[in-house]
Amino acid sequence: MVDSAVGQDVASEEFDAVVVGAGFAGLYMLHRLRGLGMSAVVLERADGVGGTWYWNRYPGARCDSESYYYCYSFDSALEQEWTWTERYPRQPEIRAYLDHVADRFDLRRDIRLSTTVTGARADADGRGWTVSVEDGPDLRCRFLVTAVGCLSAANVPDLPGLDDFAGRWFHTGSWPHGGVDVAGRRVGVVGTGSTGIQAIPVLAEQAAHLTVFQRTPNYSIPARNGPLTEDESRAYKADYDRIREIQAGSTNGHPFTIDDRSALDDPDDERERVYRAAWERGGLRFRAAYRDLLADEAANATASEFIRDRIREVVEDPATAEALLPHDHGFATKRPPIDTHYFETYNRDDVTLVDVRADPVEAVEPGGLRLRSGALHELDDLVFATGFDALTGPLLRLDPVGPDGTALSDAWREGPRTYLGLAVSGFPNLFTVTGPFSPSVLTNMPTSIEQHVDWIAGCLAHLRATGRDRIEADPAAERDWGEHNRAAADATLLPRAASSWYLGANVPGKPSVFMPYAGGFARYAATCADVAADGYRGFRLSGRGPAA
């Protein structure tokens, strides 16, 4: 399909499509492109497949969706042949699963590992891309697909003196593959989001002393993790058709439904019973106890106070318990973590909690962290569990340049804009898997990824069938979708959590825009299907076809 490159380098390789990233999205995208008979290559900077699950190897790294549905649904034989060992899979097991997928579908021959993309520039006519890589020739393609993930650009705080720290420092998103031995060492963890909540209990068991530097207290639900029995595995495998049907019709891509009652309809004792049962079951399903936990402030307050009471019960020291209570946001208005003995960790004599909202970190010194008060916390190791430049960061790191010379970083200077989270006006023939303004991180990610990849594959088939070779989001459709995305968020309590990374609040200087689509997975998927059925409404298609 590549035959009209502008300024083409004769030494460059040519493909119908280049895919950036070899995680869940990139692997499935390659599989679908092959099914269309298209030539394709996947470029991956790591030396193995796995994407997010290749890099995130920190202690306690584990998925917070249950294993039996945190996986592909596109192949029933694959569903039956893979058996998960735990309710919530650890990083090594998820990566082993993705290795299995790469081998089973013979994907590796079209994946180039240890290949870092350094730039991508659209042709002047918008009908192709030139992709530049480190230490290699350019690649030419008709279509560029980003499968870079939503949480892959690590956010390291810009702390004065970090380069002078005499100890070791790490970010959880790029943990050393050989592991880190912290036995007998004084370890500091900065951050108490989902990653910190997973890592802190494990590091506390290994270190001589652990100091947790907390800016924002978080709600967390017990995971109640454990091994999956043979009977449990047999049961979910036999029920996959129903499980996938529920996921497709759900708000968050999970195979459970949200109760249709309001939290305010039940008397206090019944509501307490409902919350207790959800707490004992554990996991993300707690959010499904009532329909209005993310829609009504008073309803949300009942869940928030219930969890605060559980924290008070678990943490023995009243002052420490009080410091761990979230009051600046409601439950699940930020990413809701699940944990294994997180709050119990603060009952250990060798764990110290430091409130850096009351006494901020001033600088890193060779011997540790110094606070604004002048207090110095002596450390041998420093761990940043400070998350990622989410959703936009991975795309801006690629920083593609459109046909008119506009870089994505300039187009998004005031915040992201996309149509359906799939495409950006001014950047033709570029598809963004789970991009900003798609459900992405508000859902079970494999569910959203498969929906996006299937839509892109259907679009490419349509282009070929109708003789088109160029597609671009219409600016007006993009603007309307941005307004709809904002309205969908404003219909919930989600934008009220001012410290949320959904808004980019964890990255200094990042525009405050609510980035994921909050209107629900089923509603979003239906919209995408309707757009396609209506001749790809909101896109500009051109080429040699009858409608060109």
VOGU-3710 file (C-alpha; in Angstrom, 3 decimals, decimal comma):
1> mvdsavgqdv> 0,000/0,000/0,000  2,970/2,381/0,465  3,506/4,011/-2,933  3,213/7,780/-2,612  5,857/8,770/-0,107  6,974/12,346/-0,285  10,712/12,782/0,049  11,097/9,025/0,552  14,525/7,718/1,513  15,273/4,822/-0,838
11> aseefdavvv> 17,203/3,082/1,949  14,242/3,019/4,297  12,057/-0,038/4,794  8,411/0,102/3,794  5,337/-1,290/5,570  1,623/-0,824/5,415  1,662/-0,129/9,150  4,154/0,543/11,915  3,007/-0,157/15,478  4,879/1,359/18,412
21> gagfaglyml> 4,768/-0,778/21,563  4,632/-4,542/22,232  2,269/-4,784/25,189  -1,339/-5,962/25,182  -2,243/-3,403/22,491  0,714/-3,851/20,170  0,548/-7,639/20,139  -3,139/-7,732/19,305  -2,797/-4,940/16,733  -0,117/-6,937/14,924
31> hrlrglgmsa> -2,341/-10,024/14,957  -5,240/-8,086/13,423  -3,040/-6,383/10,802  -1,778/-9,756/9,660  -5,355/-10,936/9,387  -5,987/-8,067/6,970  -3,030/-9,161/4,858  -1,109/-5,981/5,664  2,645/-5,790/6,086  3,420/-4,566/9,596
41> vvleradgvg> 6,175/-4,264/12,144  6,084/-3,586/15,881  8,825/-1,415/17,373  9,563/-1,910/21,074  12,275/-0,178/23,105  12,425/-2,986/25,689  14,276/-6,231/25,055  11,113/-8,256/25,605  7,360/-8,034/25,061  4,958/-7,002/27,801
51> gtwywnrypg> 4,728/-3,222/27,689  3,746/-1,927/31,117  4,282/-5,393/32,545  7,815/-5,540/31,208  8,921/-2,408/33,062  6,913/-2,491/36,295  8,801/-5,091/38,345  8,762/-3,318/41,692  8,101/-5,368/44,853  4,420/-6,240/45,058
61> arcdsesyyy> 3,641/-5,393/41,409  0,300/-6,978/40,712  -2,793/-6,363/38,595  -5,878/-4,942/40,312  -8,303/-6,561/37,862  -8,923/-10,254/38,479  -6,824/-12,564/36,369  -9,601/-14,511/34,642  -10,713/-11,397/32,771  -7,432/-9,443/32,642
71> cysfdsaleq> -6,622/-11,225/29,401  -7,571/-11,406/25,750  -11,021/-12,534/24,641  -10,418/-12,722/20,874  -9,467/-16,418/20,799  -11,502/-19,006/22,688  -8,748/-21,625/22,476  -6,348/-19,201/24,149  -8,886/-18,640/26,926  -9,099/-22,367/27,572
81> ewtwterypr> -5,414/-23,251/27,407  -4,074/-20,608/29,806  -4,653/-21,181/33,519  -4,083/-18,384/36,015  -2,651/-19,266/39,407  -3,926/-16,355/41,541  -6,991/-14,177/41,828  -4,817/-11,123/41,123  -1,816/-12,032/38,956  1,677/-10,800/39,744
91> qpeirayldh> 3,864/-9,096/37,153  5,867/-12,230/36,238  2,695/-14,192/35,500  1,203/-11,464/33,296  4,442/-11,151/31,391  4,581/-14,939/30,982  1,055/-14,808/29,555  2,050/-12,159/26,998  5,168/-14,162/26,098  2,866/-17,140/25,508
101> vadrfdlrrd> 0,616/-15,043/23,255  3,596/-13,792/21,244  4,794/-17,363/20,707  1,388/-18,948/20,126  0,515/-16,532/17,324  4,074/-16,383/15,937  4,248/-12,642/16,480  7,936/-12,296/17,298  9,123/-12,412/13,678  7,497/-9,005/13,145
111> irlsttvtga> 8,552/-7,443/16,460  11,802/-5,512/16,744  12,952/-5,371/20,329  15,524/-2,951/21,765  14,350/-0,427/19,179  13,677/3,098/20,388  11,551/5,364/18,230  13,112/8,831/18,105  10,614/10,588/15,872  7,750/10,277/13,420
121> radadgrgwt> 6,944/12,724/10,630  3,945/12,694/8,333  4,368/13,144/4,599  3,378/16,535/3,211  0,313/14,961/1,574  -0,699/13,186/4,789  -0,664/9,754/3,137  2,256/8,196/4,957  4,742/8,429/7,803  8,480/8,236/8,242
131> vsvedgpdlr> 9,452/6,698/11,566  12,978/7,253/12,881  14,705/4,891/15,300  17,942/4,903/17,235  20,845/3,219/15,479  18,900/2,161/12,422  17,401/3,250/9,117  14,070/5,028/8,919  10,914/3,045/8,345  8,193/4,121/5,927
141> crflvtavgc> 4,530/3,266/6,434  1,078/4,248/5,289  -0,424/4,047/8,807  1,173/4,694/12,181  -0,429/3,084/15,246  0,648/4,038/18,748  0,272/1,225/21,270  2,463/2,889/23,871  0,139/2,422/26,855  -1,381/4,978/29,193
151> lsaanvpdlp> 1,075/4,481/32,059  4,539/4,172/30,565  6,175/7,597/30,930  7,638/7,591/34,439  7,153/10,750/36,509  10,294/11,416/38,567  9,961/14,455/40,865  12,363/17,282/40,126  13,886/17,468/43,600  16,921/19,666/44,251
161> glddfagrwf> 19,983/17,626/45,147  18,819/14,293/43,754  22,025/13,919/41,743  24,023/14,292/44,975  22,190/11,533/46,866  24,840/9,145/48,209  22,495/6,158/48,226  20,525/4,428/45,490  17,301/5,746/44,023  14,714/4,028/41,851
171> htgswphggv> 11,391/4,695/40,154  8,890/1,872/40,424  8,098/2,162/36,704  11,669/1,268/35,703  12,668/-1,148/38,454  15,972/-3,015/37,947  15,291/-6,388/36,375  17,600/-8,182/38,732  15,679/-6,879/41,738  16,877/-4,674/44,560
181> dvagrrvgvv> 18,153/-6,055/47,869  17,121/-3,670/50,653  17,914/-5,977/53,574  19,459/-4,042/56,437  18,920/-0,709/54,702  16,927/2,423/55,488  14,449/2,887/52,672  12,256/5,864/51,867  9,184/5,603/49,636  7,755/8,768/48,097
191> gtgstgiqai> 4,131/8,314/47,041  1,086/6,459/48,316  -0,919/5,903/45,148  -1,735/2,470/43,785  1,916/1,556/43,182  3,091/2,743/46,592  0,261/0,885/48,284  1,445/-2,326/46,597  5,153/-1,813/47,224  5,142/-0,478/50,791
201> pvlaeqaahl> 4,082/-3,691/52,611  6,677/-5,765/50,727  9,518/-3,282/51,230  8,627/-3,016/54,929  9,180/-6,754/55,323  12,610/-6,532/53,682  14,139/-3,260/54,893  15,711/-2,447/58,228  13,460/0,612/58,389  10,908/2,059/55,992
211> tvfqrtpnys> 9,907/5,715/55,894  6,809/6,566/53,853  6,541/10,141/52,570  2,834/10,744/52,017  1,381/13,798/50,318  -2,185/12,561/49,738  -3,822/9,844/51,863  -5,673/7,239/49,835  -8,623/4,946/50,201  -7,847/1,301/49,557
221> iparngplte> -9,886/-1,904/49,551  -8,388/-5,245/50,626  -7,656/-7,425/47,599  -8,323/-10,697/49,436  -5,882/-12,284/47,024  -5,269/-16,002/46,995  -4,576/-18,974/44,746  -7,184/-20,068/42,215  -8,278/-23,653/42,699  -8,791/-26,107/39,858
231> desraykady> -12,547/-25,909/40,413  -12,490/-22,103/40,171  -10,433/-22,215/36,976  -12,731/-24,819/35,465  -15,780/-22,723/36,365  -14,622/-19,473/34,795  -13,417/-21,228/31,645  -16,821/-22,841/31,220  -18,500/-19,456/31,686  -16,418/-17,279/29,370
241> drireiqags> -19,237/-16,550/26,912  -21,354/-15,024/29,666  -18,360/-13,279/31,267  -17,426/-11,554/28,004  -21,041/-10,571/27,354  -21,253/-8,851/30,736  -17,949/-7,078/30,160  -19,100/-5,743/26,793  -22,242/-4,258/28,333  -20,624/-2,857/31,452
251> tnghpftidd> -19,530/0,575/32,581  -15,917/-0,369/33,321  -15,254/-3,473/31,235  -15,477/-5,737/34,282  -17,702/-8,834/34,380  -19,972/-7,603/37,144  -22,892/-5,236/37,217  -23,456/-2,228/39,430  -26,341/-2,525/41,853  -29,251/-0,351/40,767
261> rsalddpdde> -30,006/0,893/44,296  -28,930/4,245/45,671  -26,741/4,260/48,757  -29,225/6,734/50,208  -32,216/4,398/49,811  -31,043/1,869/52,396  -31,296/2,439/56,149  -27,979/2,757/57,967  -27,837/-0,840/59,181  -28,588/-2,319/55,755
271> rervyraawe> -26,069/-0,058/54,050  -23,471/-1,095/56,629  -24,234/-4,748/55,863  -23,816/-4,153/52,113  -20,500/-2,395/52,593  -19,255/-5,041/55,025  -20,009/-7,798/52,524  -18,226/-5,900/49,753  -15,254/-5,193/52,051  -14,920/-8,854/52,970
281> rgglrfraay> -15,109/-9,923/49,329  -12,494/-7,299/48,471  -11,345/-5,847/45,202  -12,713/-3,307/42,758  -16,240/-4,701/42,984  -16,700/-2,604/46,132  -17,497/0,294/43,760  -20,492/-1,645/42,447  -22,247/-1,790/45,825  -24,528/1,089/44,816
291> rdlladeaan> -25,221/2,857/41,532  -24,561/6,413/42,694  -21,214/6,239/44,511  -19,603/8,276/41,731  -22,651/10,364/40,897  -23,954/11,711/44,221  -21,802/13,420/46,826  -23,954/12,300/49,767  -23,969/8,699/48,541  -20,202/8,783/48,052
301> atasefirdr> -19,755/10,151/51,580  -21,310/6,991/53,032  -18,718/4,792/51,319  -15,875/7,166/52,125  -16,688/7,228/55,827  -17,113/3,449/55,905  -13,562/3,024/54,598  -12,191/5,653/56,958  -13,719/3,671/59,823  -11,959/0,526/58,624
311> irevvedpat> -8,621/2,399/58,555  -9,235/3,540/62,145  -9,920/-0,077/63,130  -6,766/-1,436/61,510  -4,158/1,193/62,414  -3,342/0,994/66,118  -1,810/4,429/66,677  -4,599/7,055/66,553  -2,328/9,819/65,237  -1,011/7,626/62,433
321> aeallphdhg> -4,533/6,476/61,610  -5,728/10,072/61,412  -2,849/10,951/59,064  -3,881/8,091/56,769  -7,515/9,202/56,458  -8,404/10,782/53,088  -10,545/13,901/53,413  -9,691/15,901/50,279  -11,523/13,616/47,855  -14,255/11,010/47,854
331> fatkrppidt> -13,769/7,281/47,473  -12,983/6,204/43,867  -12,856/9,773/42,530  -9,163/8,996/42,094  -7,902/5,613/40,955  -9,160/3,254/43,701  -6,286/1,022/44,864  -6,644/-2,444/46,301  -4,082/-3,811/48,710  -2,615/-6,655/50,710
341> hyfetynrdd> -2,074/-5,542/54,327  -1,264/-1,943/53,419  -2,772/-0,244/56,463  -1,539/-3,057/58,748  2,018/-2,133/57,695  1,818/1,054/59,770  1,527/-1,034/62,939  5,156/-2,118/62,528  7,787/-0,533/64,752  10,154/-0,239/61,788
351> vtlvdvradp> 7,777/1,867/59,640  7,426/5,659/59,899  4,790/7,779/58,171  5,760/11,345/57,229  3,118/13,865/56,158  4,806/15,907/53,425  1,737/17,997/52,826  2,191/19,469/56,300  5,988/19,522/56,010  7,027/19,315/52,320
361> veavepgglr> 10,244/17,830/51,010  12,710/20,676/50,562  15,660/18,843/49,017  17,586/15,627/48,699  20,848/15,606/50,601  23,620/13,023/50,313  22,298/11,323/53,448  18,556/11,476/52,864  15,515/13,753/52,498  15,375/17,147/54,182
371> lrsgalheld> 11,972/18,668/54,902  11,028/22,337/54,972  11,093/22,247/58,777  14,759/21,282/58,604  14,173/17,685/59,688  16,458/15,223/57,892  15,305/11,633/57,301  18,427/9,555/56,807  18,103/7,012/53,992  20,191/4,458/52,154
381> dlvfatgfda> 17,664/3,942/49,358  15,003/6,204/47,864  12,022/4,798/45,957  9,793/7,052/43,878  6,294/5,586/43,636  5,207/8,809/41,981  3,368/7,337/39,026  3,405/8,456/35,444  2,795/11,308/33,070  -0,399/9,454/32,250
391> ltgpllrldp> -2,206/9,141/28,907  -0,540/12,082/27,166  3,038/11,491/28,325  3,764/8,369/26,250  2,398/10,021/23,097  4,233/13,281/23,697  7,432/11,321/24,194  7,025/10,145/20,581  5,981/13,691/19,580  4,838/12,963/16,018
401> vgpdgtalsd> 4,891/15,828/13,537  1,957/16,430/11,192  2,035/17,287/7,468  2,157/21,036/8,126  5,121/20,727/10,499  3,069/20,981/13,709  4,338/18,744/16,494  1,846/17,001/18,763  3,451/18,769/21,724  2,431/22,093/20,162
411> awregprtyl> -1,040/20,908/19,190  -1,603/19,754/22,784  0,052/22,676/24,521  -3,199/23,510/26,335  -4,165/19,877/26,850  -5,045/16,881/24,709  -7,650/16,873/21,990  -8,732/13,740/20,139  -11,699/12,288/18,349  -12,876/9,208/20,286
421> glavsgfpnl> -9,385/8,860/21,734  -8,506/7,212/18,416  -7,276/10,030/16,198  -6,068/13,640/16,268  -6,976/16,300/13,719  -3,908/17,513/11,850  -2,298/14,054/12,112  -3,756/11,920/9,311  -3,245/8,149/9,207  -2,287/8,142/12,895
431> ftvtgpfsps> -4,285/5,902/15,248  -3,870/6,094/19,030  -4,879/2,946/20,920  -6,592/3,960/24,202  -5,638/7,587/23,717  -6,909/10,523/25,802  -10,718/10,913/25,800  -11,271/7,150/25,526  -12,346/5,003/28,532  -8,831/3,486/28,921
441> vltnmptsie> -7,733/3,706/32,572  -11,307/3,832/33,888  -11,797/0,303/32,566  -10,284/-3,142/32,549  -7,541/-2,320/30,059  -7,582/-5,470/27,860  -11,295/-4,882/27,255  -10,731/-1,337/26,008  -7,641/-2,353/24,051  -9,450/-5,076/22,129
451> qhvdwiagcl> -12,343/-2,738/21,318  -9,926/-0,086/20,014  -7,822/-2,497/17,976  -10,888/-4,127/16,452  -12,257/-0,702/15,498  -8,961/0,333/13,898  -8,767/-2,952/11,979  -12,324/-2,461/10,729  -11,491/1,073/9,663  -8,411/-0,067/7,729
461> ahlratgrdr> -10,480/-2,758/5,986  -13,029/-0,098/5,033  -10,351/2,194/3,635  -8,957/-0,566/1,481  -12,388/-1,697/0,277  -13,321/1,837/-0,777  -9,962/2,776/-2,290  -9,087/5,365/0,346  -5,571/5,828/1,654  -5,984/8,825/3,962
471> ieadpaaerd> -8,099/9,363/7,068  -8,087/12,274/9,472  -10,279/13,406/12,342  -12,439/16,399/11,490  -11,626/19,362/13,794  -15,313/20,056/14,472  -15,973/16,420/15,418  -12,879/16,470/17,592  -14,063/19,634/19,334  -17,540/18,171/19,900
481> wgehnraaad> -16,048/14,986/21,323  -13,877/17,009/23,694  -16,962/18,839/24,955  -18,807/15,552/25,348  -15,844/14,074/27,223  -15,890/17,025/29,618  -19,660/16,776/30,094  -19,437/13,041/30,777  -16,815/13,677/33,457  -18,776/16,561/34,971
491> atllpraass> -21,791/14,263/35,361  -19,683/12,348/37,909  -17,649/13,241/40,980  -14,382/12,314/39,245  -13,137/15,818/38,331  -13,573/16,975/41,934  -10,447/15,116/43,073  -8,042/17,971/42,411  -4,959/15,833/43,135  -5,908/13,097/40,647
501> wylganvpgk> -3,575/12,004/37,889  -6,717/11,643/35,759  -6,406/15,453/35,620  -2,608/15,431/35,292  -2,214/16,889/38,788  0,845/14,754/39,575  2,943/16,405/36,848  3,943/20,039/37,503  2,832/22,355/34,722  0,601/19,821/33,001
511> psvfmpyagg> -2,701/21,340/31,811  -5,624/20,347/34,028  -7,893/18,340/31,725  -9,916/15,280/32,703  -8,396/12,801/30,261  -10,272/9,463/30,344  -13,818/9,141/29,016  -16,208/8,765/31,957  -19,380/7,968/30,027  -18,939/4,218/30,387
521> faryaatcad> -17,364/1,519/28,236  -20,593/0,172/26,712  -21,787/3,656/25,754  -18,417/4,484/24,237  -18,195/1,231/22,247  -21,704/1,793/20,893  -20,714/5,313/19,797  -17,641/4,001/17,973  -19,730/1,327/16,250  -22,282/3,940/15,183
531> vaadgyrgfr> -19,532/6,198/13,809  -18,223/3,317/11,680  -21,701/2,287/10,504  -22,324/5,871/9,419  -19,390/5,856/7,009  -16,894/6,929/9,694  -18,751/10,051/10,657  -16,440/12,746/11,976  -13,499/11,608/9,851  -12,273/12,951/6,531
541> lsgrgpaa> -11,506/10,102/4,119  -9,798/10,561/0,776  -8,036/8,569/-1,886  -8,663/6,921/-5,202  -12,072/5,427/-4,330  -15,410/6,466/-5,791  -16,025/8,916/-2,945  -12,573/10,485/-3,102
//
